[in-house]
Amino acid sequence: MDALEDGQGFQPSLAEVVFRNSQLCYPVVLLFAFIISAAIHSIVTSKTEEEVVAPAVKGPGGKPLPFTKKRREHHDAQGPFVHSGSVAKAVFQYLSAGLVLTFVANGAAIALHALSARGVKGEVGDWWCDEQRIVYVAGSAFFYVYVLITLFDWENSPNIVHFITWILGLFGEFVVLFSFALIVTGNHYSNLGAKDPIPKLTNGPDSWDVVDLSIGAVRILLITVMAFTYAALTTRKCIKEKQRYDEEASQSDCDETSPLLNGNHRNYQTDSNRRGDRRTSRTDSEEAGCPQRAAEAAFYRPEKLPHKTWFEYCRGYSVFFPYLWPAKSIRLQGIILVCFFLVILQRFVNIAVPAQMGRVTDALEPKDGVFTMPWIQVGLLVLYKLLQGPSGLLGSLRSILWIPVSQHTYRALTTAAFEHVHSLSLDFHLGKRTGEVLSALNKGASINQFLEQTTFQVVPMLIDLFVAIIFFYVKFGPMYALFVSVITFYYLYLTIRMAATRADQRRDMVNADREEEAVKNDSITSYETVKYFNAEKYEFARYRNAILNFQAAEAKVTWGMNHMNMCQSMVFMCGFLVIMMTCAYQVSQGTRTLGEFVSLITYLGQLQGPLNFFGTFYRTVQQAMISGERLLELFKIQPSVIDGPEVVDLAHCTGHLKWNNVGFSYDKRRPALHDLTFECKPGTTTAFVGESGGGKSTVFRLMFRYYNCQEGSIQMDGHDVKDLTIDSVRRFIGVVPQDTILFNETLMYNLKYANPNATDEDVYDACRAAAIHDRILSFPDGYDTKVGERGLRLSGGEKQRVAIARTILKNPQIIMLDEATSALDGETEQKIQSKLISGNFGAGRTLLIIAHRLSTITHADQIIVLHAGTMVEKGTHEELLALGGRYASMWEKHCRAERAAEHALKATLKAQKLLSRANLSRDDDHSDGYDSMVSSTILQTGLKSPNTGTSTPDNVSDTTSHKGSSSHSDDDSSNASVSGSEGTLHDEASDESHEEDNHNNTYNRRAAAIQPITGRRDSAEQISASYASRSRLSSSYSLPPRVRANS
């Protein structure tokens, strides 16, 4: 047509204009329609808001948290559309394949027509179709090949996206076929696409035109059959679904056994979070704050790629955007705008470089046999090259400017994740795996990397690809634009398709990496346990297996990546070869210049960069998104105990506590507490005793608001604790746990952690009250001593005393002691309790104590005996003994153990005296070195002292070596008294008198005898003092006769 217009002055008809433009636009319109409809369909079919649960709380800084999935009780409900069966899907696949074959037939007809006309001179000349015909046939063929692939790949296919495509395609085919029929049935010029056309006016179609018309008619028939078949199937399925719903509705209306209100038990929200005696629609597990999905771990670890649309992914990751955007910094926002402007400038430079290369090449060609140096053209090329690329001036300037923005996003996201983990309730932290939580927290860098690459690499890359297609269309024509479009589209599709199929492998690699980190963290954290059981080889093997699993998963990912790289290179090089050969042929025929050839090759090489990067980036983004899923799932976890909308801050607290019929359960099948009622007045001491698992620790957890009670109410100074802020409730409560965890810092840091404003003198006073001050001063570094990981460098008793001192520094009104002195000796325990209860610190404060050693709670104002979560007894020590119930039985067992220890001590002392009288050596010549006395677990007399020739208990010498010379002098004096009696026979009375006179000096030896019985590992002085205090306590109370009889 162009030749006719320019060469002969003929004007094309309207049908010819429509035919040419419709062929050019047909594949482009279909491609854009398919992409847009697929995107809309993805958004519409994604999970709606009704399928997710909005978070009840805000994230750090008041920013939103992600939605969580709603648990469905019924999974058999289907949507209004039922997917096509396998037979129907196969029919569509065959029809679509036939549609592709029609375009293949068009291409074959064009090739045969060209071959048959080749070399025939005269009227007709060499025949070839125009570029619009090539774009129509080749572009449509590649497009419908992709449609055919989606019919195999997409799970729910065909769908509305295919139907829209078929309708538009049917309309376009009608336009193309009708306009072509009008052209060939009338007077028209043949040989329109020849290189040197000789126009020939023809009336009516020739044989090749008939072939094209026939193929077009078959194509219209196939598209019509697919469109109407899909419409018929969809209509039939909609009718069936409507009938089924109508039948279900009618059955529901006629069901006489249904409740009055249609069986929908609506729980009008009464907000039991606000009052303990009212219930809410929330489940017990939600109220309790325990894990809602017991089968899952502390938080979700995805094993396989979840079936999500891109819209669902974007919506899920949008929760990170408020943390990433610098809303409060105008300076950072200005930097972002400047960076975007630099990115736009880089796009213009990318277009200018290949165009300038062509100009330089053309300028270097001789003109009239004279060569000239194109200084200006070469200078512009050098300038463009300096500005081009990520390492050019523009890219480097953008990277420098982006540094503060990148640091802001990383800082905001990482700190938000850290704050969110601290805001989670106790149930999460009890079930967490520390290594995996730390791994998830470290994924803030992945999200930051994903954001930066998306902003400054992916979006510019897509712009470059779009601009490249326009550039080739304007500069080289529609045929080259088609070649570039096909290369780009199938390169991207191949990358996404192959990377998606290997997403599970990459996920396995990520999970294996997390498992390796978790194994390493658990093993190093449990260092002492490993040593106790000589399990080094087992741990080495376990870690080695974790590494092997990771490397096996990594090898699969690496192999898949290399395989994808090969396929990408093949696609690009095939397209590159076709374009280069076509342009080279045109240069040889004189239709293209050498400069255009250089520009085309340069731009193609420049285009390979974004395409290769997209393959790399897609893998990187996939890795970042898989890693970010861990952090996203962590953000989805919400605290189970939160402040209500109308809570108030407790400004002052007197310590008046009241529990009213409190009920609580971790699992609905087994209550932890049931109908618990008691009152603690200010300044009183309440002790909780009972067997393990009776509910004592649960009482403390509810009091500290780690959980909310499900029944009843807990009041503090007349206020329901649910009406008070969690922070204000905890502000007035001090807790000394049984297992004290300290930071790996100095003792001073750990002590001042309770009150950063405390002076050093305040710390010293608190440590004196906790009987730990002198012990700390005996350390080489004093209060600057590092306590080690979790405080493991300190003994159990030392850690407990540090915890007590820390609680004293907090100065709370309510003190909760959970076996806080279980690792202390009796004397130290009595000193601390006397200061806590009757001293200045304990005056006016409410004490709650959990104790298994009953002698430590005889002073309590009330003792509550718990059994299976129920209060079975309550009263003072004397009242409970007089009651003769469970507490009296526990006390009798406690006293019996003390008496057994005393009898064992007396037996040991008597054996020692017999040894002294008989002057027996510990080394028995007749025993072959075997000492039966040493092997006894009760009668331990120790080894010979090298100085005195007497025996000293091994455990006494070991445990008292750090106490100083005073303990050694006590041992020496007692040993001397025994050795002084050697060789002399005394009567029994004089021995007993001698024992009473040296009663205090022999406590160390008694302590050595008690240790094997009690299992305690305290020092000799501690055990001696403990024994003395217990003996005084056990002798000061007597049991009623019926209790002794029952025992």
Beta strands, then each sheet from edge to edge (+ up, - down):
strand 1: 52-53
strand 2: 68-69
strand 3: 187-190
strand 4: 200-203
strand 5: 657-664
strand 6: 673-680
strand 7: 685-689
strand 8: 711-716
strand 9: 719-720
strand 10: 733-736
strand 11: 814-818
strand 12: 846-850
strand 13: 862-867
strand 14: 870-875
strand 15: 943-944
strand 16: 951-952
sheet 1: 1+ 2-
sheet 2: 3+ 4-
sheet 3: 6+ 5- 8+ 9-
sheet 4: 10+ 11+ 12+ 7+ 13+ 14-
sheet 5: 15+ 16-
end
